[in-house]
């Protein structure tokens, strides 16, 4: 059984007064839905199993706003950001696979010791929620302080900062020729979408898939399906510009939900009998029900949005009788150290054009990036924090 979350607790920090620290700049949130304020923060030196990273870029994800709005009660003050990429500056004494100068992308945190982690399934770590949403590193203490008081971390990295200290197990080495602003968002949203198709559904050329929602995660699922060579890839969304781009990124068909009376019927017209896999990235209950009902006999429905609620659906007719699977997944069941470099390689080969969905902003322009994201002007914002 997963232990209850203890979001407002830290383990005692023995020896804090004598700890080596450096001064950094970070976007600090002090209150629920409060503004991002660029402030000086103290960052601890890396421990034996950790690395110090100079952040070059960080993606902005809806999950960051979930944290800022206290969707879970993370102790404040808080430094968000969880799609970081940068250059390693220092490694702990126990780190053997990374070295100063390495170009890296950072992904989710996990404890590395629980039964799931020992089964090489860190995305289902027993303490995943506590570590990623609880304001702490895997050892249940924070690396950030301000005026001697603890500042909460996010996803074990807090990448809305000039530097981060991260457990080495969450750090993936990437090709140094790639722009780190392109590598950054691979660590969460992009791998969630692509991984849902490739790692969870194990899609191949015999399969038809439908992706509901054409934001960053949905577009990544479409690109993942294209990499897999799926015979039919249906994009379902409400933004004509996004649907047009989805077709350029690999979708074979596009359905504008705002112009279609019966989305399920349209899916079944394109793929008689239904799709093998339907992924919902929207969290909208109507989209989720349509995705489920678009699946074929023994098909798979993957809801991957961080939030969403279905008031009701017919378990017998929607799940049991058609023998469908509805599966919750995390991070696209991705192993960051291998999956992130694989996505980079696909990008370099022209098979995974993730740069087509990215828009870049200076670190200080975080509010503009958020505004452009929320109004649908852009698909995925990435902050440039320092020079590569």
Secondary structure, 3 states (H helix, E strand, C coil): CCCCCCCCCCCCCCCHHHCCEEEEEEEEECCCCCCCEEEEEEEECCCCCEEEEEEEEEECCHHHHHHHCCCCCCCCCEECCCCEEEEEEEECCCCCCCCCCCEEEECCCCCCCCHHHHCCCHHHCCCHHHHHHCCCCCCCCCCEEECCEEEECCCCCCCCECEEEEEHHHEEECCCCCCHHHHHHHHCHHHHHHHHHHHHCCCCCCCEEEEECCCHHHHHHHHHHHHHCCCEEEEEECCHHHHHHHHHHCCCEEEEHHHCCCHHHHHHHHCCCCEEEEEECCCCHHHHHHHHHCEEEEEEEEECCCCCCCCCCCHHHHHHCCCCEECCCCHHHCCHHHHHHHHHHHHHCCCCCHHHHEEEEEHHHHHHHHHHHHCCCCCEEEEECCCC
